[in-house]
Amino acid sequence: MKAVLVQHRVKVFDKASGMSIGFDRCLHLCRQDHGLTESEAGTMRAIDALRDAEQHWIVIVEEDLLYMHSRAVITAFDSYLKRALDFDLNSRIPQRVLPVSTMPSGDFEYLVDREFQLVSKLLKPGNRKRDEARARIRSLLAMEALVAEEVKISEKDISRIERAIKNRIELGKVFPRLNTIDSAISGGGPTLTVHFSKKQGAPVRFVGGDDPEGAAAVRQVDLQKKYYLSAQMLAESTKLSAPKSLALRRHLGIDNDPNCRHTFEFGKSKFDRFSDNALAKMKTAISDGVDMNEIWELCGRGGRGAKRITAPAKLA
């Protein structure tokens, strides 16, 4: 990712710290302006989260599940290399050194359900395998990074989920994010490709970390990391003036979408910040040829877009 940024003359060194930018910042920049898809970013985040969890404590990941993640990140890496730098992974690394497994790759949903059932058995009274159960919970939480940007695994989260499983709460409520992940597998051996994608799942409820009712809900952390874009940054990234950027936001309903916009309150001051979802929606609309003149007439100059544009018009 840093190679892609350097090729586009993006600074990869932070003058203040004297160090190169980190993984999260690379992901943000490549997703924002340099063609990295959300699916590819999620796959890379999941590997990073698993690595962090392993470094800081103990994680247990079964071979077939780890192999699926390994092949998925190789698939994502190879695809991005081809698009961004015009060469493939096989031209740099022989197939014989790519990971293979003696166990067949299964469906992601099945593998997660199997892990969940195993954790439930380990937590039954008299088994004395609580440490192993918590290590497996830790790996399942790390996998939420496939669809979530802000995944941090704390001991509070582990205990929260442990209580939920002991109370026999179902998988879909304990790990609602994992319920939204789908996998597609093709090929075999060293040429196996794995793609993770997001599907429509049950609504996710966010709670505070100490909420006693949140035993089986997703805890929202570090909102400033997710909603980091100002209105001016959106305008600059889409190459629109600030008023036209606002008109496009109104047309797309971005300011009313909690996945795109969040208002931070500091005392009496309020600041709107936007996520990558907002920027992606705006860029998609522009690339699809939306007519900005028509949007300006309907949603700009004080208008609120009461009359919606039903289909974007292609630019000549």
N, C-alpha and C positions, 0 to 999 in steps of 0.2 A: 504494500500500500504506500509506503514511503517512496518507493521508486516511481510509482504513478504520480504522486504529488510533486516530486522533483522534476519529472518530465514536463509537468504543467507549470513549473516555476513557482510552486507554492513553498513558502518557507517551512522547513521541518525542524528548525531549531528555535527554542524559546530563549530570547535574549536575557530575560530576567533570571532564569534558572541556569542558563548555560548548557542545557541538556536538550536532546531531541524530544519532540512531542511523543506522548504515550499512545497506547493502543486505542483508547476510547476516542481521543482527538482525531486520530487517523481515520477511524470508522466514520465519525461525523463528517469530516471533510470529503472523504471518498463517496459517501452516500449523497452528500449535499450537491456536489458539483462534478463528480468524476465517474459516474456510471455504476457504482456498486449498488446492487439491488438489496432490498430489505431482507429477502430470503438468504442471500449470501452473507450479509452482515450478521444476521441471527445465528447462522451456523458458526461463524467465527467467534461471536460472543459466547456461545455455549462451550466451545473448547476452552476459551479463556477462563470462563467461570469454573469449569471442572478443574483446570490447572490451579486456579487460585484456591479452591476448596481443598485440593490435595496438599498444596504447599502449607496452608495454615492449620490444617487438622487432618482428619482421616476420611477418605472416601472409598466406597466400594462400588465398582461398576463392573457388571458382568461382561464377559468378552464380546458377546454378540452385540450388545448395546454400545460398547466402546468402539467396536469395529464399524458400526453404522455411523457413528459420529466422525470417526477418522476418515472414512470414505466420503462422507458428506462434505467435510472441509476440503478434501483434495478435489472433489468435483467443483466446489465453489471457487477454489483457488485457481484451478485450471481454466474455468470459464472466464474469470475476471482477467487473467493473464492474456487470454486470446483477444478479448475486447479492448483492453486498455493498453497493452504493450505489444500486441500482434505476434506473440509466440506462445506455444503450448508447453505444458509441464514435461511432456515426454522428450522434448528437445533438450531439456536440461537434466532430467533425472530418468535413468533407465527404469522400465516397468518392473524389473526384478527386485528393486528395492522398495517398491510401494507395498503398503501393508496388505496382507491376505489373512484369512481366518479359516480354521478347520470347521467352524460352526456356520451354518447357513444364516444369512441375514433374514430376520423376521420383520413383520410389520411393526412400526414404532408404537402404535396404540397397544398392540398385543404385548410388546416387551415392557412397556410402562405398567400395564395392568398386572403382568406377572410379578414385577418388582413390588408393586403395591401389596399384592396378596402375600408375598414373602415377608414383607415388613410387618404385616398384620400378624402373621404366625410367630415371628420373632418376638413380638411384644406381648404375647400371651403370658399370663402368670405362670411362673415355674420354669420358663425357658432360659432365663439368665443370659439372654443374648441382646440386651438393650443397646450395648455399644455398637454391635454390628447393624442393628436396625437404624440407629441414628446416622451411621456412616452411609447407609443406603438412602435415607431421607435427604441427606446432604447432596448426594449426586442428583437426585430427582429435582431438588430445588435449583441446582445449577443449570439443569436442562431448560428451565423456564426462560433462560437467556435467548432461546431460539425465537421467542416472540416478544420479549420484553427488554427494554434498554437498561432499566435500572434494577439489576439483580444483585443483591447483597445478602449473603448467607450468614446470619447471626445465630448464636445459641438460642436466643429467644424464638426465632423462627423454627428451629428444630424442635424445641419443646412444645411450641404451639401445635405443630403438625403431629407430634407424638401423641398429645392429648386427644386430638381429633380422631386419629386412627384407633386409639384405645376405646373411644366412645362410639366406634363403628360407623363413623361418618363416611359416606361413599367417596370414591376416587374423584369424581367430577366436582365435588364441593371442596375437597381438600387441596387438589391441584387443578383449579379451573383453567389455568393457562395451558397446561399440558393437554387438556381436552381440545384445544384449538389447533393442535399441530398434526399435520398429515405428512406422510412420507411416500416417495415414489422411487422404486429401485429398478434398474435395468442393467443388462450385461452380466458379467461374472468374472471371478478371479481378479487379476490386476487391472482389468478394464471396467470393473463394476462402478456404476455411478449411482449416487444417492442424492436426492433433492428433498429438502424439507420445505413445506409450504404451510401457510396459515389457512385454516378453515373456520367457518362460523361455528362458534361454540356457545355455551351458556353464558349469560352476562356475568362479568367479573365484578365482585364487590370489593372495594378497597377500604381498609380499616387502619387505625393507628396501631403502632407496635404494641401498646399496652392495653388495647381494647379487650375486655374479658369476653366479649361476644364474638371475637374474631378468631376463634380456634380453627375455623375452616374457611378462611378468606385470605386474599392476597394483601399483604402489607405494602402500602405505598411509601417509598423512601426517595429522598433526594430529588424533590420536584424541580429544583433549580437546574439539575443536570439534564432533565428531560426537556423542560421548557426554557431554553437558553437563548432563543432568537428574539431580538427586538423587532418592532415593526419596520424600522429603518434597515435592519439586516435582511428582512424578507424582501424589501424593495430592491436593495442592491443585488441580492442573489438572483432575482428574476429580471433584473435590468429594466425595472419600471420606476416611474416617479412615485413618490410617497402617496399622492392622491390616487393615482391609478392602481397602485398596489392595494390600497384600502378598498377601492371599488371592486377589484377582483376577489378580495377576501369576502366582501359582502355577497357577491354573486355566488361564491362557493359555500357560503355559510360557515366559514372557518371560525369566526369569532364566537359562534354559538356551539361549536363542537368541543367538548371537554378533552378530546384526544389531541386537539390542535392548539388550544389556547388555555392559559391559566392566568388568573389575576393574583399577583402577590401583594399582600398588604403589610406595610411596615409603619406601624403607628397610624397616622391619618393619611399616609401616602399609599397610592395604589399604582402598580405597574403591570401592564399586560406583557406576557412573554409567550412565545410560540414554539412548538416542537417541530421535529423533522417532518412529521405528518403534514403539517400546514404547508411547508415548503414543497413537499412532494406533490401535493394536490395542485398547488399553483403552477409548478413546472409542467405537470402533466397537461393541465388545461392549456397552457401556452404552446406546448409541443403539438397538441391536437389541433391547433389552429383556431383557438377561440378568438372571436372578433372583439378586440379591446375597445374599439370605437363604440360599438353597440353597448358593451358593458358600462362604458363611461357615461353614456346617455341615460342608462337605466339606474345605475348604482353609484355614479359619481355626482359631483356638484350638489351634494346634500341629499341625493336620492338614496333610498334604502332597498332598492331592488324588489319592489312589490310585484313587478311584472318580471317573471323569471325568463331567462333564455333557455329554451328547452333543449336545443342541440347546438354545439359550437360550430360556427361557420369556418370552413377551411380558408386559410390565407392564400391569396393568389401567388 
